[in-house]
């Protein structure tokens, strides 16, 4: 991960998104009852302020709450692709972006998609950026005004 910019205990939106994607990815390897504690431990180990950890935990909880709806939106948009066939990295990235597109009025769909594509290029497979862009474009077109 690149240099994290923290000002007054707040991360840049991009850095925060990257942390939340990592947490969503990581959480899938733990039983549900351990996930939140493991995510908090991960954030705490990143040498961030208490305010930044609290903000990240809040965003992670929100994204985790939206996960089931995001999955149904992604399934509908990715005709022919079972979510189990999508790489875990790309899935974590798309889950957060789908939740943002569907229910975060502060983030325009184009921004959520662009950020997801950049994360997919950074952390995903070779063609991940194109794949993520295609799926999330369909999500934005069909569900961009829906609330989770």
C-alpha positions in Angstrom: 0.0 0.0 0.0 1.2 3.5 -0.8 1.8 6.2 1.7 -1.2 6.9 3.9 -2.2 10.5 4.3 -3.7 11.2 7.7 -4.6 14.7 8.7 -6.1 15.5 12.0 -6.9 11.8 12.6 -8.7 11.5 9.3 -7.6 9.4 6.3 -8.1 10.5 2.8 -11.1 8.9 1.3 -8.9 6.8 -1.1 -6.8 5.5 1.8 -9.8 4.7 3.8 -11.4 2.8 0.9 -8.2 0.8 0.5 -8.2 -0.1 4.2 -11.9 -1.1 4.1 -11.4 -3.3 1.0 -8.5 -5.0 2.8 -10.7 -5.6 5.9 -13.5 -7.0 3.8 -11.1 -9.3 2.1 -9.4 -10.4 5.3 -12.7 -10.9 7.2 -13.8 -13.6 4.9 -11.1 -15.9 6.3 -12.5 -15.8 9.8 -15.7 -17.2 11.4 -18.4 -14.5 11.5 -18.1 -14.1 15.3 -14.4 -13.2 15.0 -14.5 -10.9 12.1 -15.1 -7.6 13.7 -12.4 -8.2 16.4 -9.9 -9.3 13.7 -10.7 -6.2 11.6 -10.2 -3.9 14.5 -6.9 -5.6 15.3 -5.8 -5.1 11.7 -6.7 -1.4 11.7 -5.0 -0.9 15.1 -1.8 -2.5 13.9 -1.5 0.0 11.1 -0.1 2.8 13.2 -3.2 5.0 12.7 -4.8 7.4 15.2 -7.7 6.3 17.3 -10.0 8.6 15.4 -8.9 7.0 12.1 -9.4 3.5 13.5 -12.9 4.4 14.7 -13.8 5.9 11.3 -12.5 2.8 9.5 -14.4 0.5 11.8 -17.6 2.5 11.2 -17.1 2.3 7.4 -16.2 -1.4 7.6 -19.4 -2.1 9.7 -21.5 -0.2 7.1 -19.9 -2.1 4.2 -20.4 -5.5 6.0 -24.0 -4.6 6.7 -24.5 -3.9 3.0 -22.7 -7.1 1.8 -25.7 -9.3 1.2 -27.5 -6.7 -0.9 -24.3 -5.8 -2.7 -23.8 -9.5 -3.5 -27.3 -9.7 -5.0 -26.7 -6.6 -7.1 -23.4 -8.0 -8.3 -25.0 -11.4 -9.2 -27.6 -9.6 -11.2 -25.0 -7.4 -13.0 -22.6 -10.3 -13.7 -24.9 -12.6 -15.6 -23.2 -16.0 -15.9 -20.7 -15.4 -13.1 -21.2 -17.1 -9.8 -19.7 -15.0 -7.0 -17.6 -18.0 -6.0 -15.8 -17.8 -9.4 -14.8 -14.2 -8.8 -11.4 -13.7 -7.1 -11.8 -12.7 -3.4 -9.8 -9.5 -4.0 -12.0 -8.4 -6.8 -15.1 -9.4 -4.9 -14.1 -7.3 -1.9 -13.4 -4.3 -4.1 -16.8 -4.7 -6.0 -18.8 -5.3 -2.8 -17.6 -1.9 -1.4 -18.2 -0.1 -4.7 -21.6 -1.7 -5.2 -22.6 -0.6 -1.7 -21.3 2.9 -2.4 -23.2 3.1 -5.7 -26.4 1.9 -4.2 -26.5 3.7 -0.9 -23.9 6.4 -0.4 -25.2 9.6 -1.7 -21.9 11.4 -0.9 -20.0 9.3 -3.5 -20.9 9.6 -7.1 -21.1 6.3 -8.9 -18.4 7.3 -11.3 -16.0 8.0 -8.4 -16.9 4.6 -6.8 -16.2 2.8 -10.1 -13.0 4.7 -10.8 -11.6 4.0 -7.3 -12.6 0.3 -7.6 -10.9 0.0 -10.9 -7.7 1.5 -9.5 -7.8 -0.9 -6.6 -8.4 -3.8 -8.9 -5.4 -2.8 -11.0 -3.3 -2.5 -7.9 -4.3 -5.7 -6.1 -6.2 -7.9 -8.6 -5.4 -10.2 -11.5 -4.2 -8.9 -14.8 -7.6 -8.2 -16.3 -9.3 -7.2 -13.0 -9.6 -3.5 -13.8 -11.6 -4.2 -17.0 -13.7 -6.8 -15.3 -14.5 -4.6 -12.3 -15.3 -1.7 -14.6 -17.7 -3.7 -16.7 -19.6 -5.2 -13.7 -19.8 -1.9 -11.8 -20.9 0.0 -14.9 -23.9 -2.3 -15.1 -24.5 -1.9 -11.3 -24.5 1.9 -11.7 -26.8 1.8 -14.7 -29.4 -0.4 -13.0 -29.1 0.3 -9.3 -27.5 3.7 -9.0 -30.4 5.2 -7.2 -31.4 2.2 -5.1 -31.0 2.2 -1.4 -29.4 -0.7 0.5 
